[in-house]
Amino acid sequence: MIELNEQEKRLAAKIKRLKESSGSHSPSIFTIAQKLPELQIKVDACFLSNPYATELFLNYLKKDLIDSGKLRDVLEFYPSQNSVIADVIAQYLNIDAENIFIGNGAIEIIQAVLHNFVGKKLIVNIPTFSSYYEFVRADTQVLYFQLLKEKQYALDIERYIKFVKDSKADSIVIINPNNPDGGYINYENLRYILTELKHLSNIILDESFIHFAYENKQYDLVQTEQLFKEFPNLIIIKSMSKDFGIAGIRSGYGIMSKDKVASLLHNGYLWNSSGLSEYFFRLYVQKYFLQEYEKIRKKYISQTQVFYNNLSKIQAIKVYPSMSNFALVELLDKSTSADFVTKMLVKYGIYTRTCNDKIGLDGEFVRIASRTYEENEIISNAMKDLFL
Ligand SMILES: *Cc1c(COP(=O)(O)O)cnc(C)c1O
């Protein structure tokens, strides 16, 4: 791997200190840019969103709210209550509004479910998104199911079902596609898992990245919402942050049994949304918006495939199979992931994520997000240069 000069090394040391002070979620690109103005950041390959979708949303927001002068109303007044926004998306999802809970981002729904419905034992597959084990109640025991490196971190279904049954757990979490590896359980296998695990109180299915997965050549959306009607222990959690590129407005929803939704609403989740999030949900169910969104969703998936293909040509790394918009990359040249992230940032202005804080990963790993076509070219060229 390419070495840094003295000036670059000093910058590298500062980045290291910033990272150490930020816990299990990487410091945002704003924090880095603010604290280290001498750094030229060109590409944020740490954040996992579809940049074309952000552009689409921004165009509508400008036309509908800013140019029309309606932005004031959105900021000045309360948004609709939880159940009213649930009603807006119910028809689109073909799910009763009473089964839908709107969250201030998926993270609020995760917290609510962990604290209200999960019992004594929860099974979490690792490596994973850390919130599912960090935010459990003190009296919930977390059991880890290790995804195997030799299976490329794909879920071994029979071994998993046996593990869950033997464990006497009441709840499980499945993130599909999984973060940080992009491993995907197809619809048929998912249905099989649900059939085998009907006895559980809660099956939490986090579909924050499902819009990037596909099962046919047309990249059609995989839709699992209707499974809920058959499996009432299912809790589907959907963030809008990644696929629509709108993490800043905090939009997410959960699909769960009516008594669960009712008990959450009874607990004070009333206006736990925002005017901008309500605006998004009302736009989200419009045919014209969805038609445009579908085009860019598919364009982004196909560009992402090209990107993974380019990365996989680099000898010194291994790119794990991903059905999401990020790839888990293992460094095979004896360098450390911290070293890689720093060099990418200092030399090329590209922000990537180390995975050395992720439990259940054995080796040196980084996670690299797919961005616009041009940005992906910058990333893959920089990596080719780095590993020359
Ligand atoms: C990012 C992420 C979330 C959080 O989504 P928000 O809607 O932004 O709160 C939830 N689950 C997974 C797996 C994620 O990667």
The ligand as a Gaussian input file, in Angstrom:
#p B3LYP/6-31G(d) Opt

LIG

0 1
 C      -29.370000       3.228000       9.199000
 C      -30.108000       2.078000       9.744000
 C      -31.225000       2.267000      10.570000
 C      -31.636000       3.649000      11.077000
 O      -32.430000       4.307000      10.181000
 P      -33.057000       5.735000      10.512000
 O      -34.372000       5.691000       9.812000
 O      -32.161000       6.749000       9.893000
 O      -33.180000       5.902000      11.969000
 C      -31.939000       1.148000      10.997000
 N      -31.548000      -0.097000      10.650000
 C      -30.467000      -0.318000       9.878000
 C      -30.081000      -1.713000       9.537000
 C      -29.707000       0.754000       9.408000
 O      -28.611000       0.540000       8.664000

